């Protein structure tokens, strides 16, 4: 079973939020909380609050709904930050001109799941493919692999 928590319209760019979310993805909840406490990013406090909310959601379902959930076995299955609406702003520039800039907003979502005793339910981590991601992109661009001509002996 999965337990979700969302924080929408957070005043942080999604790119900066993803830096912290990548640190906790796939970890046990206890390890993720320790990581967030000692992370020196402003968004870490928000993500910590969101993680605690997801744990409380799981705790609520285990007590009120009668779902059997071991809170100690929970891990961060998914953690992502999507773009929210952008606020367009104008900054004064020399000679009566104006520069436009964008203030970004993020929608952050955490999904917790319960890990079995035998280790099943481990979150898939991005980048565990064979080879580097750059190599996969290059191979995709080039198309099917060409066979090299056999050298004549």
Short mmCIF file of the C-alpha atoms (twelve columns), coordinates in Angstrom:
data_MODEL
# 
_entry.id   MODEL 
# 
loop_
_atom_site.group_PDB 
_atom_site.id 
_atom_site.type_symbol 
_atom_site.label_atom_id 
_atom_site.label_alt_id 
_atom_site.label_comp_id 
_atom_site.label_asym_id 
_atom_site.label_seq_id 
_atom_site.Cartn_x 
_atom_site.Cartn_y 
_atom_site.Cartn_z 
_atom_site.pdbx_PDB_model_num 
ATOM 1   C CA . UNK A 1   0.000  0.000   0.000   1 
ATOM 2   C CA . UNK A 2   1.192  3.508   -0.785  1 
ATOM 3   C CA . UNK A 3   0.850  6.632   1.325   1 
ATOM 4   C CA . UNK A 4   1.067  10.074  -0.274  1 
ATOM 5   C CA . UNK A 5   1.661  13.632  0.803   1 
ATOM 6   C CA . UNK A 6   1.704  16.729  -1.393  1 
ATOM 7   C CA . UNK A 7   2.936  20.271  -0.952  1 
ATOM 8   C CA . UNK A 8   1.668  22.461  -3.754  1 
ATOM 9   C CA . UNK A 9   2.657  25.983  -4.779  1 
ATOM 10  C CA . UNK A 10  5.937  25.979  -2.844  1 
ATOM 11  C CA . UNK A 11  8.096  29.054  -3.513  1 
ATOM 12  C CA . UNK A 12  11.205 27.171  -4.578  1 
ATOM 13  C CA . UNK A 13  12.355 26.208  -8.022  1 
ATOM 14  C CA . UNK A 14  11.713 22.559  -8.863  1 
ATOM 15  C CA . UNK A 15  15.370 22.098  -9.804  1 
ATOM 16  C CA . UNK A 16  16.499 23.058  -6.291  1 
ATOM 17  C CA . UNK A 17  13.845 20.846  -4.703  1 
ATOM 18  C CA . UNK A 18  14.973 17.879  -6.817  1 
ATOM 19  C CA . UNK A 19  18.500 18.196  -5.432  1 
ATOM 20  C CA . UNK A 20  17.183 17.396  -1.952  1 
ATOM 21  C CA . UNK A 21  14.604 14.840  -3.094  1 
ATOM 22  C CA . UNK A 22  17.318 12.831  -4.839  1 
ATOM 23  C CA . UNK A 23  19.062 12.452  -1.485  1 
ATOM 24  C CA . UNK A 24  16.114 10.679  0.162   1 
ATOM 25  C CA . UNK A 25  14.604 8.659   -2.700  1 
ATOM 26  C CA . UNK A 26  14.720 4.927   -1.937  1 
ATOM 27  C CA . UNK A 27  15.759 5.353   1.712   1 
ATOM 28  C CA . UNK A 28  13.998 4.243   4.865   1 
ATOM 29  C CA . UNK A 29  11.926 6.978   6.495   1 
ATOM 30  C CA . UNK A 30  14.210 7.191   9.528   1 
ATOM 31  C CA . UNK A 31  17.325 7.606   7.355   1 
ATOM 32  C CA . UNK A 32  15.540 10.146  5.158   1 
ATOM 33  C CA . UNK A 33  14.546 12.252  8.180   1 
ATOM 34  C CA . UNK A 34  18.133 12.232  9.474   1 
ATOM 35  C CA . UNK A 35  19.394 13.268  6.053   1 
ATOM 36  C CA . UNK A 36  16.907 16.130  5.823   1 
ATOM 37  C CA . UNK A 37  17.742 17.450  9.301   1 
ATOM 38  C CA . UNK A 38  21.404 17.868  8.363   1 
ATOM 39  C CA . UNK A 39  20.918 19.114  4.798   1 
ATOM 40  C CA . UNK A 40  21.873 22.776  4.352   1 
ATOM 41  C CA . UNK A 41  19.181 23.706  1.862   1 
ATOM 42  C CA . UNK A 42  16.211 25.940  2.564   1 
ATOM 43  C CA . UNK A 43  13.754 23.495  0.995   1 
ATOM 44  C CA . UNK A 44  14.926 20.644  3.268   1 
ATOM 45  C CA . UNK A 45  12.722 21.869  6.123   1 
ATOM 46  C CA . UNK A 46  9.656  21.841  3.867   1 
ATOM 47  C CA . UNK A 47  10.426 18.356  2.593   1 
ATOM 48  C CA . UNK A 48  10.974 17.135  6.161   1 
ATOM 49  C CA . UNK A 49  7.542  18.471  7.130   1 
ATOM 50  C CA . UNK A 50  6.052  16.771  4.077   1 
ATOM 51  C CA . UNK A 51  7.726  13.460  4.932   1 
ATOM 52  C CA . UNK A 52  6.377  13.615  8.488   1 
ATOM 53  C CA . UNK A 53  2.914  14.271  7.035   1 
ATOM 54  C CA . UNK A 54  3.165  11.172  4.832   1 
ATOM 55  C CA . UNK A 55  4.183  9.083   7.859   1 
ATOM 56  C CA . UNK A 56  1.200  10.449  9.791   1 
ATOM 57  C CA . UNK A 57  -1.055 9.542   6.856   1 
ATOM 58  C CA . UNK A 58  0.237  5.972   7.083   1 
ATOM 59  C CA . UNK A 59  -0.205 5.985   10.860  1 
ATOM 60  C CA . UNK A 60  -3.779 7.261   10.517  1 
ATOM 61  C CA . UNK A 61  -4.690 4.543   8.038   1 
ATOM 62  C CA . UNK A 62  -3.175 1.875   10.277  1 
ATOM 63  C CA . UNK A 63  -5.217 2.958   13.318  1 
ATOM 64  C CA . UNK A 64  -8.491 4.280   11.901  1 
ATOM 65  C CA . UNK A 65  -9.030 2.192   8.781   1 
ATOM 66  C CA . UNK A 66  -7.713 -1.068  10.171  1 
ATOM 67  C CA . UNK A 67  -4.932 -1.389  7.598   1 
ATOM 68  C CA . UNK A 68  -1.950 -3.343  8.928   1 
ATOM 69  C CA . UNK A 69  1.040  -1.015  8.435   1 
ATOM 70  C CA . UNK A 70  4.443  -1.256  10.093  1 
ATOM 71  C CA . UNK A 71  5.649  2.354   10.203  1 
ATOM 72  C CA . UNK A 72  9.234  1.210   10.828  1 
ATOM 73  C CA . UNK A 73  9.301  -0.617  7.474   1 
ATOM 74  C CA . UNK A 74  8.251  2.406   5.389   1 
ATOM 75  C CA . UNK A 75  10.593 3.794   2.748   1 
ATOM 76  C CA . UNK A 76  10.437 6.655   0.244   1 
ATOM 77  C CA . UNK A 77  9.205  4.981   -2.920  1 
ATOM 78  C CA . UNK A 78  8.833  8.109   -5.041  1 
ATOM 79  C CA . UNK A 79  9.850  11.710  -4.499  1 
ATOM 80  C CA . UNK A 80  9.421  14.281  -7.214  1 
ATOM 81  C CA . UNK A 81  8.981  17.996  -7.777  1 
ATOM 82  C CA . UNK A 82  6.961  19.255  -10.725 1 
ATOM 83  C CA . UNK A 83  6.633  22.748  -12.136 1 
ATOM 84  C CA . UNK A 84  3.874  24.966  -10.864 1 
ATOM 85  C CA . UNK A 85  2.672  28.193  -12.416 1 
ATOM 86  C CA . UNK A 86  5.405  30.736  -13.032 1 
ATOM 87  C CA . UNK A 87  5.211  34.300  -11.797 1 
ATOM 88  C CA . UNK A 88  6.449  36.793  -14.358 1 
ATOM 89  C CA . UNK A 89  8.136  39.826  -12.832 1 
ATOM 90  C CA . UNK A 90  9.840  42.957  -14.184 1 
ATOM 91  C CA . UNK A 91  13.093 44.479  -12.939 1 
ATOM 92  C CA . UNK A 92  14.132 48.024  -13.849 1 
ATOM 93  C CA . UNK A 93  16.996 48.255  -16.313 1 
ATOM 94  C CA . UNK A 94  19.202 51.125  -17.519 1 
ATOM 95  C CA . UNK A 95  17.895 53.791  -19.881 1 
ATOM 96  C CA . UNK A 96  14.235 53.291  -18.996 1 
ATOM 97  C CA . UNK A 97  14.100 49.683  -20.079 1 
ATOM 98  C CA . UNK A 98  12.832 46.669  -18.130 1 
ATOM 99  C CA . UNK A 99  14.155 43.143  -17.729 1 
ATOM 100 C CA . UNK A 100 11.718 40.291  -17.280 1 
ATOM 101 C CA . UNK A 101 12.437 37.410  -14.947 1 
ATOM 102 C CA . UNK A 102 10.502 34.400  -13.747 1 
ATOM 103 C CA . UNK A 103 9.868  33.239  -10.190 1 
ATOM 104 C CA . UNK A 104 9.353  29.505  -10.200 1 
ATOM 105 C CA . UNK A 105 6.937  27.456  -8.103  1 
ATOM 106 C CA . UNK A 106 7.121  23.731  -7.346  1 
ATOM 107 C CA . UNK A 107 4.574  21.036  -6.553  1 
ATOM 108 C CA . UNK A 108 6.370  18.478  -4.355  1 
ATOM 109 C CA . UNK A 109 5.008  14.968  -3.821  1 
ATOM 110 C CA . UNK A 110 6.239  12.063  -1.698  1 
ATOM 111 C CA . UNK A 111 5.039  8.465   -1.899  1 
ATOM 112 C CA . UNK A 112 5.846  6.021   0.899   1 
ATOM 113 C CA . UNK A 113 5.499  2.258   0.696   1 
ATOM 114 C CA . UNK A 114 6.083  -0.623  3.054   1 
ATOM 115 C CA . UNK A 115 9.120  -2.808  2.440   1 
ATOM 116 C CA . UNK A 116 8.715  -6.537  3.052   1 
ATOM 117 C CA . UNK A 117 11.044 -8.446  5.370   1 
ATOM 118 C CA . UNK A 118 12.801 -10.096 2.419   1 
ATOM 119 C CA . UNK A 119 13.685 -6.724  0.867   1 
ATOM 120 C CA . UNK A 120 10.967 -6.715  -1.781  1 
ATOM 121 C CA . UNK A 121 9.532  -3.367  -2.763  1 
ATOM 122 C CA . UNK A 122 12.840 -1.583  -3.184  1 
ATOM 123 C CA . UNK A 123 12.418 1.681   -5.097  1 
ATOM 124 C CA . UNK A 124 14.006 1.846   -8.497  1 
ATOM 125 C CA . UNK A 125 16.705 4.477   -8.537  1 
ATOM 126 C CA . UNK A 126 17.320 6.489   -11.696 1 
ATOM 127 C CA . UNK A 127 20.625 5.613   -13.326 1 
ATOM 128 C CA . UNK A 128 20.774 1.905   -12.481 1 
ATOM 129 C CA . UNK A 129 20.691 0.986   -16.144 1 
ATOM 130 C CA . UNK A 130 23.593 -0.709  -17.782 1 
ATOM 131 C CA . UNK A 131 26.024 1.927   -18.948 1 
ATOM 132 C CA . UNK A 132 25.784 5.640   -18.480 1 
ATOM 133 C CA . UNK A 133 22.653 7.630   -19.332 1 
ATOM 134 C CA . UNK A 134 24.649 9.712   -21.814 1 
ATOM 135 C CA . UNK A 135 25.641 6.580   -23.696 1 
ATOM 136 C CA . UNK A 136 21.988 5.529   -23.920 1 
ATOM 137 C CA . UNK A 137 21.011 8.934   -25.316 1 
ATOM 138 C CA . UNK A 138 23.831 8.850   -27.876 1 
ATOM 139 C CA . UNK A 139 22.879 5.337   -28.951 1 
ATOM 140 C CA . UNK A 140 19.268 6.397   -29.328 1 
ATOM 141 C CA . UNK A 141 20.273 9.326   -31.544 1 
ATOM 142 C CA . UNK A 142 22.515 7.210   -33.759 1 
ATOM 143 C CA . UNK A 143 19.899 4.548   -34.335 1 
ATOM 144 C CA . UNK A 144 20.551 0.820   -34.598 1 
ATOM 145 C CA . UNK A 145 24.129 -0.307  -34.146 1 
ATOM 146 C CA . UNK A 146 25.980 -0.919  -37.389 1 
ATOM 147 C CA . UNK A 147 28.078 -3.998  -37.860 1 
ATOM 148 C CA . UNK A 148 31.731 -3.392  -38.553 1 
ATOM 149 C CA . UNK A 149 33.131 -5.024  -41.657 1 
ATOM 150 C CA . UNK A 150 35.311 -7.977  -40.880 1 
ATOM 151 C CA . UNK A 151 38.964 -7.298  -41.537 1 
ATOM 152 C CA . UNK A 152 40.330 -9.425  -44.368 1 
ATOM 153 C CA . UNK A 153 43.218 -11.575 -43.308 1 
# 
